[in-house]
Amino acid sequence: MQWTELIVFSALFLLVTVMGFVAARWQKGETLDHLDEWGLGGRKFGSWITWFLVGGDLYTAYTFVAVPALMFGAGATGFFALPYTVILYPIVFLPLVRMWSVSRVHGYVTPADFVKGRYGSHWLALLIAITGIVATMPYIALQLVGLEAVLRSMGLNGGGILGHLPLFIAFVILALYTYQSGLRAPALIAFVKDILIYLVILVAIVYLPAKFGGWGEIFNDAQAKFDATQSKTDGILLTGTNQLQYATLALGSALALFLYPHSLTGILASRGRNVIKRNMVALPAYSLVLGLLALLGYVAISAGTKPIVNQATGRPDTNTIVPELFGHNFPSWFAGIAFAAIGIGALVPAAIMSIAAANLWTRNVYKEYIHKHATPAQEAKQAKIASLVVKFGAVAFIVFVDPQFSIDLQLIGGVMILQTLPAVAIALYTRWFHVYGLVAGWVAGMGYGMWLLYNIGNPAVNKAHFAGSALPLGKISIFGWHPFGASTTQIYVGIVALFVNLLVAVIVTLIAKRAKAFNGTDQTDPSDYHVDEDSPRVKPVATH
Amino acid sequence: MPSDPKTGLRWSNWNLLLIVPLLMLITPWFNMDEPRIFGLPFFYWYQFAFVPLGVLCVGLVYVKTKDKPVVTGKPDKLGVDDLDEGAK
């Protein structure tokens, strides 16, 4: 047991716990019994709060442990996280402000709310809501994987169910203050999280390379390690077969990120269009940190860091690479701060994700199908309870099912959420797609994507299915015809599935239009998409 | 500024700058070790250089399109009921 680390960690954890409960009173509105308040923090966060909130939301603890672990294991392919988070902002800059405006005019809380307003179809909205919930659940579970990596590095590495007890305690606390304070809790805690993360990364990036002979030496060590392995796809540079995979994974991830309900929650909680635009300029500061952090995977190679064996599963857990690197090379008290940074880094996104999933459940399932005349207060109550269910579901996932399953599911989740792009993102610009086309495209893209993922195996780790998202082009077949021959060039499955989705959506749309099928009623007006905070047309916050 | 009140789309040529950061997806341009800077292979520092470039592009678009009028096209004078009538 590493007592110094544990005490520093616990002290910081206690601090954010207090903040989490106090947050309920921070920038308080008239009432917390409304989704605008509980689920969106009153829709009034300014540039700074949004920066910390969205930054804390997008750059999660799992990213912070998994990306360096990927670099450690596979090399350059893991660096896709940098291009992903650089191209992200130019891509979403224009659509996001439109989404904010239309949501502000009509009081939309979730992406599925928008789809329902745009197409007048609660079935399409249900499809989007379910996709969002299913894709978000494993994401929450992964935050626990990040948190547990830290706890186990501190010596809380017990076996069996009892070994998960520290994780369970941390999550009960998180669940309680999220229940009470809603989105204000992660918004306030994000300040602590991000300051700690920046502090730790800056120190690590200056101190560690100097300790191991400088960056040149570190890259040479990494190259030597990858040269010694059997695999032909690892190395400090990309290879002939994985360059397309690198680019399409970065692009697909960037397209997918703001389709996740939790990312949109942070955006809808902001005060106005300029807040969002300023954040699109300022958020890449986190990308810089993420890129530097990724390189720590190579530093761990030079340092000879060994992943610790997870006593619950009996396997080495590569996600412990970064915690172990910090634990062995920093003084105990600083390692404690670093662990707290990652640990608290898990709480912020987990809270926002559970709120987003709860909003989806409440708005697009509960209010739509179970209790049509729910009052705003009943909605808020329902969402609070749903957030508890979602969190404990995630804990149960980690405790009773192999954590590897969550990682697989997260991979699937990315491909799934990408299939909502035509209905959510393209619909912001045009209603050209017919609602039948969108549903058919969703079914086709989802089905084909899942089938492709299912068939990706990796004999090296003894997995026959769901072993990754890199698909050799040669495996793509259209009823037995292989358009790319036996090519071994890899591509990201999500992009292939999205292509199929769009293709089917276009074809079915053309048919539906020819048949003059009814395409739903559009509740929105073209001018809604440009309304700003000072307009008289914005819907008052937290009224019915 | 060209705009189409029917579709509600607004366009500024500055928006084209948003395409520039996407150039970092062309991997053959930078998938090499040399030249290194501070020991970082070209592959890595080239991509790091895109972070400030991306900020610059998005920042320029923000500043240059900021003072445009918020609502274009015809002013919205219709009440909710009128709009309902119009939809028929």
Chai-1 contact restraints between the chains, C-beta under 6 A:
chainA,res_idxA,chainB,res_idxB,connection_type,confidence,min_distance_angstrom,max_distance_angstrom,comment,restraint_id
A,L82,B,Q47,contact,1.0,0.0,6.0,A-B,restraint_1
A,P83,B,M24,contact,1.0,0.0,6.0,A-B,restraint_2
A,V86,B,P21,contact,1.0,0.0,6.0,A-B,restraint_3
A,V86,B,F50,contact,1.0,0.0,6.0,A-B,restraint_4
A,V86,B,V51,contact,1.0,0.0,6.0,A-B,restraint_5
A,V86,B,G54,contact,1.0,0.0,6.0,A-B,restraint_6
A,I87,B,P21,contact,1.0,0.0,6.0,A-B,restraint_7
A,I87,B,L22,contact,1.0,0.0,6.0,A-B,restraint_8
A,Y89,B,V58,contact,1.0,0.0,6.0,A-B,restraint_9
A,P90,B,L18,contact,1.0,0.0,6.0,A-B,restraint_10
A,P90,B,P21,contact,1.0,0.0,6.0,A-B,restraint_11
A,P90,B,V58,contact,1.0,0.0,6.0,A-B,restraint_12
A,F93,B,V58,contact,1.0,0.0,6.0,A-B,restraint_13
A,G214,B,G39,contact,1.0,0.0,6.0,A-B,restraint_14
A,W215,B,F38,contact,1.0,0.0,6.0,A-B,restraint_15
A,W215,B,G39,contact,1.0,0.0,6.0,A-B,restraint_16
A,W215,B,L40,contact,1.0,0.0,6.0,A-B,restraint_17
A,G216,B,G39,contact,1.0,0.0,6.0,A-B,restraint_18
A,F219,B,P41,contact,1.0,0.0,6.0,A-B,restraint_19
A,L237,B,N31,contact,1.0,0.0,6.0,A-B,restraint_20
A,L237,B,F43,contact,1.0,0.0,6.0,A-B,restraint_21
A,L238,B,T27,contact,1.0,0.0,6.0,A-B,restraint_22
A,L238,B,N31,contact,1.0,0.0,6.0,A-B,restraint_23
A,Q243,B,T27,contact,1.0,0.0,6.0,A-B,restraint_24
A,Y246,B,T27,contact,1.0,0.0,6.0,A-B,restraint_25
A,A247,B,L25,contact,1.0,0.0,6.0,A-B,restraint_26
A,A247,B,T27,contact,1.0,0.0,6.0,A-B,restraint_27
A,K277,B,Y62,contact,1.0,0.0,6.0,A-B,restraint_28
A,M280,B,V58,contact,1.0,0.0,6.0,A-B,restraint_29
A,V281,B,V55,contact,1.0,0.0,6.0,A-B,restraint_30
A,V281,B,V58,contact,1.0,0.0,6.0,A-B,restraint_31
A,V281,B,G59,contact,1.0,0.0,6.0,A-B,restraint_32
A,V281,B,Y62,contact,1.0,0.0,6.0,A-B,restraint_33
A,P284,B,V51,contact,1.0,0.0,6.0,A-B,restraint_34
A,P284,B,G54,contact,1.0,0.0,6.0,A-B,restraint_35
A,P284,B,V55,contact,1.0,0.0,6.0,A-B,restraint_36
A,S287,B,V51,contact,1.0,0.0,6.0,A-B,restraint_37
A,L288,B,V51,contact,1.0,0.0,6.0,A-B,restraint_38
A,G291,B,F48,contact,1.0,0.0,6.0,A-B,restraint_39
A,P526,B,G8,contact,1.0,0.0,6.0,A-B,restraint_40
A,S527,B,V71,contact,1.0,0.0,6.0,A-B,restraint_41
A,S527,B,D76,contact,1.0,0.0,6.0,A-B,restraint_42
A,Y529,B,G8,contact,1.0,0.0,6.0,A-B,restraint_43
A,H530,B,V70,contact,1.0,0.0,6.0,A-B,restraint_44
A,H530,B,V71,contact,1.0,0.0,6.0,A-B,restraint_45
A,D532,B,V70,contact,1.0,0.0,6.0,A-B,restraint_46
